């Protein structure tokens, strides 16, 4: 244990230990809901390092963890060789660069299959639902309560919050028209819709 602590707090591993602490802190904030996983996407370009396809926070986290591991392993192995101090100093100076290179290569390998979990095309935005019909999924819809299921143009469906304030009768299974979105309340204004009057029908 003492050897492990010494290796993590001495050069060169201490450089990556600091980065690892930042990564752990970031993911703890994500778990607590304080930060989002895409917080760095606008600031950094992972594609420039050929690490694209996943959120920047994922690729940078992998890079930091693997660099720390390679540096720690290399430090422990070099210490146990018994080689002359001058040679150890030379190899120790080269170890951070070798660790970065190895972790960059391995991160590239790992993010390729992970990229399939992060499609390039974003899902439909709420504004895209405005103008579409929906099916009411609650027993009533009024100014305070209501939910409906709506199908996006790409075929995906979503359950959204809906409201109405004109007293029209909207009940479970009836069809409504989403005609506006309220950003503050995060709900759609809905009105009754007669399928017989739909020109697309």
N, C-alpha and C positions, 0 to 999 in steps of 0.2 A: 504493500500500500504506500509506503514511504517513497519507494522508487517511482511509483505511478504519479504521486503528487509532485515529486521533484521534476519529472519529465514534462508534466503539464504546465509547470510554472517557470520553466527555464527556456532559453532560446534554443531552437526556433519555434517549438510547439506553443509557447506562450502567445505568439502572434495569432495563431489560429484558435487558441483557447478564448481569447477576447472576442473573436468573431463568433465562436460557438455560443458564448454567453448571450450575445446580442440576438442570435437566431432563436435560442430558447426563450428569451424574454419576449421576442416578437410573437412567437406561436402561443405563448401563455396569454398575451393580450388578445390574440385572435380567439382563443377558447373562451376568454371572458367577454367577448363581444365588443371590445374597445376598438379593435383594428380589423380591417378586412384583408383577405388574402391577396387582393389585387391592388393594395395600397401603393406598390412601387411600379406598377405597370406603366404609368405615364412618365415616370422619371428615368427608367432604365430600359435599354433595348437588348433583351436577351438574344434576339436573332443575330446581332452582331457577333456574338460569341458562339453562334450555332447551338444555342441552348433554348431555342424557342419551342412553341407548341404547348407549353405549360405556363401558368402564372410565373412572373419573375421571382416572386417570393419563394416558390417551390424550387426553381433551379438554383437560386442563390443559396438557399438553405442546404440543398444537397451538396453544392460546391463547398460550403463552409464545413459541413460535417465530415465529408470525405477528406478534405485537406487536413483537418485536425487529426483524423485517424491515421492518415499516411505519415504525417509529421511525427506523431507520437510513436507509431510503430518503428519508423526509421530511427528516431532518437534512441529508443530502447535497444534496437539491434546494434546500432553503432557503439553504444556504451558497452555492450557485452563482447565486442570483438577483441578488445585489448590492443588495438592498433596504436601506433605512435600519436601523440597529441597533435602534432602538426597536420597529420593526415585527417584525424578526426575533426579538427577545426575547419579544414578545407571542405570535407564532406558535409559537415554541419552547416556551413554557409550555403552550400548548394541544395541542401534538403528542402528549404521552403519552396524553391522554384520547381524542384522535382515533385513535391507534394501537390503544388498547384496544377502542374501539367497532368499528373496522374488523375487527380480528382476531376479536372476539366474533361478529360477523355472519358472517364467512367460516368460522369454526369450526362454527357452526350448520349452514351449508350442507354442509360436508365430513362431519360426523358422521352425517348422515342416511343416506347410502348405506353408511357403515361400520357402522351399527347392525345391518345385516342379518347381519354376520359375528359378532355377539355376541347370540345369542338370549336372551330374557328368562328362559326356563325353564331352570334348571340341569339338568345331566344326572343320571342316576340315581345315588344314593349307594350305597356298598358295602353298607350295612345293608339296602337294599331287595332285595338278592339273596338274603338269608337266607330259607330256605323254598322256594326255587326249585330245579328240577332243572337239571343241567348235563351236558355231554358231555365225557368225559375226553379230553384231547388229547396226553397223554404215555404212554409205554409202561408206566409204573408210577406209583403214588401211595403214598407212605409218610409218615413223620413229618418228613422233610427235603426232599421233592421232590414236585412234581406241578403240573400246569396243567389247566384245564378251560375250556370255552366255555359261557357262560351267556347266555340271552336275557332282557332286562329286560321288564317289563310293557308298555313303550311300543314294543317290537319291536326295539330296538337290541341288539347283541350285544357281549360283552366277553370277553377271555381273562383269567382270574383265577388267582391262586396258590391251590392247594388242598393240604390235608394230611389224613392219617388216622393213627390210632395203634392200631387194633384188629386189624390184620392181614388185614382183608377184601381180597378180590381186586378191584382196580380197575385196568383196563388201557385201552389206546387204544380209543376208540369206545364204552366202556361208559357207562351212565347213573348219575349220582350225585345225592345230595340235599345241598345246602348247608344245614347246620343251625346253624352258628354262625360268627361272625367274630372273629378274633383281632386286636385293634387293635395290639398291640405287634409282632407278627410280620407284620402286614398280609397275612394269608391266611385262607381259609375252611376250616373243618372240614367234611369231606365223608364221606358214608356211601353204600354201594351202594343203588340204588333199582330196584325191579322195576316196570317200566311196567305190567305186568298188574294190579298192585295199586293203580294210580292211579285214584281215584274219578272224576277228570275225564276219563279216557280212555274 
